[in-house]
């Protein structure tokens, strides 16, 4: 059921078995999965917003400063209402690759304390949550007509074809609203933002929630899951740290450090065989997006970050002379060639200087605002250039065309870098508090009952959009919470 | 109608090869017009014939010499290097088949070994660079390598487009970062189609297989210049794949009228503060952005101060507003956004006798 705190007055104190702060994809998944597995649990979901998009005054609660080398919007990349950012996501889905879970020091990439097989059953469940009927990401499952439009990388040691699938996209606030409404064990408090915390050495005892409406209630919970998104979760963990809670995870050197987002790069142009399709297209089982990625072997041998490339048909003013790419004597396979702008999504390195801090300014609820320093590791640009350069070599070697590199101007690219609203890495999952904030079960190190859900816990990021992994981890967290009892 | 002036014939010609004849047919389709050899390469008649048939290579050879002068060597030296690279005998004629086969292999090996040369940032192999320069030195540049001017023809039927006009000094359909955008209802347009206004290409994207959106993103100075000068500016659609273009219409920038000047003055009147931001600035016909319970569409204006009796004027119809924490909100009834078009928004205060222009809400076709 839903309770709107703004409609007050309400009982000043509440108790529950499980309190979930935030009703985005992670929070809703944890709530409904836990309720399904353990119907006797009393669950409260506290959502900072209402059922509809926030007013400007509410959105101002998200305002802060962006002071990094690359500008970043703190407010437009987040949504403060039931359903969270699923209210504006595009539906791109793909599990992380197995190699994304593995630490690769040479490439400067942290690993996960779990591996992909441990997450596979949860990924399968995530497909259902996200309304994706097909969990096969191998382009060989495409119908022949589509396969013919892909580059044949059979046996290629450097590159391979892969797929993205698409959720409709599932709007959690719409699709799962009735399930929350009808649940006997879940109460969703609307307009109920966490404003203060009470703790002992190892337990978060009470959370007070309130809003601009002036109503407040305090909730005593056996366990608490913070699922507010990659920025807001870090903000509240920093707040707990600021209040003097000495739990190891809250005092980890990694807390709120290593903020990352997937940023777009256009490393160059290809003049390539006509009619290659590496854009969103319809297949027999729904929409797909073919992509080109380095093989795991190439990622390892070259110490590259993971990346994917899409080809956008874009007539370029600058082409090779007419006729040049038709000559078999020069190794070309023949046929018309088109120009394609290469769009690359690169796995960002976790950059310790990229971070969130609490500001000395406060918002209308009295909470410190945040300052974001989004800093892209300069080596990321070199990696992108290296991958694309090798790709142009392969395109040439295979007789498919030629590639043109865009000049690398790191400063210019940093200034014009544009994020994709994937807020990741601010409360990393790790084996030890020295390396992260939460353990392999997403529990904050040094606490008995505080968990974090969402992309904040990603220790490394791959190139895939995070929602599918967020939902898979939330599904896994629900299984853990129900398997380990109520205290 | 003549093609907008920026487009000119691009001619890749050099030396004694005039090559001025424009070939009929597709833009990139090489017709195997062969050039008479000006000079023998020393590889024999067969190989020379193959070299002469490598259309486009001569142009590339010219580019290479400009960018890499060390390639500007006598033919005999280039030939010797090529023989060595292709592992051909040091002298004697080379059969065409062998020349072709060795050439392909060497280019493949160069790519695998990254034995490359950047020419206008194109990644080319050292082998093909040698061949291209040799082709240029022996046979010059082919007529077929001359790029043709685009032809005017209908590419796609455009059912509607907009906005079509603005007053000087006002950005039409401007978005959050201050860039204007034009929309074109063009079912089945090529997804690579591009829009130009006054011969300047705009950042064009294709949405939902129907609507082309052309943005001034990245062209702030041009945008400012264009929308500050009254006049008619041609809008054209371009399909570079088929080397064609079509006229869409003219965008009209009108003189700012006297009453609009008064509005500007009013904007500086203490009655209203400056509008910091507002939205939504666009929607789709029949779709209420920020839908309200009665089906109306909510709009918001971020403004620090406004008279208490401020009303929202939408195409000269007036609606009540609410003000809270520096944000004015109001609702536009559904009948006003059922059809594609534009709604002109302003804030009006009778007590202050002023009107503050906000901007244009664009209703795109659904």
Interface residues (C-beta under 8 A of the other chain):
Chain A: X53 X55 X56 X57 X60 X76 X268 X279 X313 X314 X315 X318 X319 X320 X321 X322 X323 X324 X325 X326 X327 X328 X329 X330 X331 X336 X337 X338 X389 X392 X393 X394 X396 X397 X399 X402 X403 X404 X405 X406 X407
Chain B: X12 X26 X27 X28 X29 X30 X31 X50 X53 X54 X55 X56 X57 X58 X59 X60 X99 X100 X103 X104 X107 X108 X111 X112 X114 X116 X118 X120 X121 X122 X123 X124 X125 X128 X131 X142 X144 X145 X146 X147 X176 X191 X192 X194 X238 X239 X240 X241 X290 X300 X302 X324 X325 X326 X327 X329
